[in-house]
Each structure stands twice: as structure tokens, then as C-alpha cells.
Amino acid sequence: MSLMAYDRIARFVGEQSGIQISRDKAYMLEARLQPIIKQFGLSSFEVLANQLTAPSEELRQAVVDAMTTNESFFFRDRTPFKLLDEVMLPKVAEEKRRSGQALRIWCAAAATGQEPYSLAISVLENHRVLAGIDVQILATDISHDALQIAKRGLYNQFEVQRGLSAERMITHFEQCDEGWQAKEELRDMIEFKPLNLMRPFTHLGKFDIVFCRNVLIYFDVATKARVLEGISRQMHPHGYLMLGAAETLIGVSGKFAPTTDHQNLFQPV
Ligand SMILES: C[S@@+](CC[C@H](N)C(=O)[O-])C[C@H]1O[C@@H](n2cnc3c(N)ncnc32)[C@H](O)[C@@H]1O
């Protein structure tokens, strides 16, 4: 791929999704876009770069999709879900019981669904704390391909064993020819929607708990700050924001303060 084609494609991906692809990752860009070149019958990366300004939304979405990293697994890092059980759900439930409103959870980079299903399982396991409260879970991601997998909730043996205990697997999943599928009642607890965090998302309404894990790492500092500001506007003052284990807000955003419970658990200020 010529440097010019690389620059144009990387700029396009950055503008569309926030995902930064430095020049030392040019090999990755090339490897991930090769199947798209074939799929759309294009003759070269230069032609692909030119086509990105043409009206084909399908090609643009395919390029963005290909550049996303959808790696995820059930109950990833464990601590966030322990904090969900011990801190977030009990505290927010008190608030909701007072107001009578629904408790709303947003999984803002849901990838192939393991995180929203882990959240839904946690909600079911906390049924006593949540008795009488309407709980809504929204799972969004920029990647249409990942969301399609998430909606189906179908995982192979390796995927289902990554993070799920045998007990949770048997309780919440059904074995079928292709692997294990989340039971209908679990899938029905989650609304899946495509959403680009780079675009306005005020239409989503307010949330009590936001899991935005392992997505900000792909953005530059200015984009992280903008996205975090947007998220802070969508949160109730008593709400909780959970970031990924390697993510920090230090020097990025003053819209949230860490809680005393954990350094990656934040509340709006
Ligand atoms: C590594 S996965 C994280 C999955 C899950 N949150 C976890 O921690 O296991 C990152 C996800 O962020 C999504 N993503 C990247 N840029 C995005 C954007 N601008 N808006 C929404 N989602 C985005 C990708 O499609 C990908 O599925």
C-alpha cells in the first residue's frame, strides 16, 4: 500500500470512529482491509481510498467495522462485576426505589456481547436487591458485525468457557449444534443498537450505570475527553461509570471523580 493510500484510509477511520492507527500499524490496516478489497471487487488500496468519499455507505461501514477490535470475554477482569454486585446495584437500587424510575444500564462498547450478557446475568443474580425495579440494559457498538453476533448470543465452546462458570453457562445458555446460545429470556433483557461514540448520543436518555471499557484506549486524548463529557451528560448524578482496567481519567477529563471503592469506578462531579 502506498503511504498516501495509508494516510487517507487512516485519516478516514480516525474521523469516522476515533480509532487512531499509527504508521507502525500500517501492516494491520493492510491485513484487515484485504478481504474488503476482494469483497467489493476493488483493484487496489488506492482505489479503496478514493472510494471512501463516494456515496457507498456500505463500503465505509465495512472499512470502519474491519478496523475495530472486538476482543471481549464474559465477566472480564471480574472486579467490575464484583463492584456491580457490591456497590453499584445496591446503591442505585435505593435511589430507584425512592424515585420509582427504571434502573438503566448502558454498555457503550458491547462488541460481540459478552459484556452485556455478563451484566444481564449479574442483574438476574441480584434479583433480591433489585426486587420491584424495572431494569433496562442498552448495549451499543459502532461495529455492525460485532453487534450481529451479540444479538444472536451464540458462542463456541472456547468463547463460552472464557469467563463463564459451568453453573452460569448451564443456567443462562442452551447447547445447540453450533455451540451455546444465550437463552431467550437473557437475550430479551438487552436492547442492542448500533452507536458511534463520535456522534451525539443525547437521544439515549439518562443512565444509572455505564460500562465503557476498553474502547477509549483507541482514541486520542481530545476524543476521549469529548466522549467522556458526552457520557457525563447522559448520567444521573448518583450514577457510576466503569472504565477498563488499563484506563485512567487522570489528565483526560474532569467530568468524573474516582470513587473510594475502586480507581476505575467513577461518578460524575
Ligand atoms: C476491545 S472491544 C471492548 C469490548 C468490551 N467493552 C470489553 O471490555 O470486553 C472495543 C469495542 O469498541 C468498539 N468501538 C470502537 N470505536 C467505537 C466508537 N467510535 N463508537 C462505539 N464503539 C466503538 C469496537 O467496535 C469494539 O467492539
PDBQT file of the ligand as one rigid body, heavy atoms in Angstrom, charges set to zero:
ROOT
HETATM    1  C1  LIG A 301     -11.958  -4.320  22.733  1.00  0.00    +0.000 C 
HETATM    2  S1  LIG A 301     -13.675  -4.107  22.469  1.00  0.00    +0.000 S 
HETATM    3  C2  LIG A 301     -14.246  -3.904  24.135  1.00  0.00    +0.000 C 
HETATM    4  C3  LIG A 301     -15.381  -4.831  24.446  1.00  0.00    +0.000 C 
HETATM    5  C4  LIG A 301     -15.870  -4.801  25.902  1.00  0.00    +0.000 C 
HETATM    6  N1  LIG A 301     -16.240  -3.482  26.329  1.00  0.00    +0.000 N 
HETATM    7  C5  LIG A 301     -14.829  -5.371  26.834  1.00  0.00    +0.000 C 
HETATM    8  O1  LIG A 301     -14.173  -4.618  27.543  1.00  0.00    +0.000 OA
HETATM    9  O2  LIG A 301     -14.634  -6.597  26.828  1.00  0.00    +0.000 OA
HETATM   10  C6  LIG A 301     -13.754  -2.438  21.829  1.00  0.00    +0.000 C 
HETATM   11  C7  LIG A 301     -15.062  -2.137  21.122  1.00  0.00    +0.000 C 
HETATM   12  O3  LIG A 301     -15.156  -0.730  20.921  1.00  0.00    +0.000 OA
HETATM   13  C8  LIG A 301     -15.882  -0.520  19.717  1.00  0.00    +0.000 C 
HETATM   14  N2  LIG A 301     -15.655   0.844  19.215  1.00  0.00    +0.000 N 
HETATM   15  C9  LIG A 301     -14.529   1.374  18.673  1.00  0.00    +0.000 A 
HETATM   16  N3  LIG A 301     -14.732   2.651  18.306  1.00  0.00    +0.000 NA
HETATM   17  C10 LIG A 301     -16.011   2.950  18.641  1.00  0.00    +0.000 A 
HETATM   18  C11 LIG A 301     -16.827   4.110  18.507  1.00  0.00    +0.000 A 
HETATM   19  N4  LIG A 301     -16.350   5.234  17.959  1.00  0.00    +0.000 N 
HETATM   20  N5  LIG A 301     -18.093   4.050  18.957  1.00  0.00    +0.000 NA
HETATM   21  C12 LIG A 301     -18.596   2.923  19.523  1.00  0.00    +0.000 A 
HETATM   22  N6  LIG A 301     -17.888   1.793  19.661  1.00  0.00    +0.000 NA
HETATM   23  C13 LIG A 301     -16.609   1.791  19.228  1.00  0.00    +0.000 A 
HETATM   24  C14 LIG A 301     -15.341  -1.603  18.795  1.00  0.00    +0.000 C 
HETATM   25  O4  LIG A 301     -16.200  -1.873  17.733  1.00  0.00    +0.000 OA
HETATM   26  C15 LIG A 301     -15.162  -2.773  19.752  1.00  0.00    +0.000 C 
HETATM   27  O5  LIG A 301     -16.242  -3.659  19.689  1.00  0.00    +0.000 OA
ENDROOT
TORSDOF 0
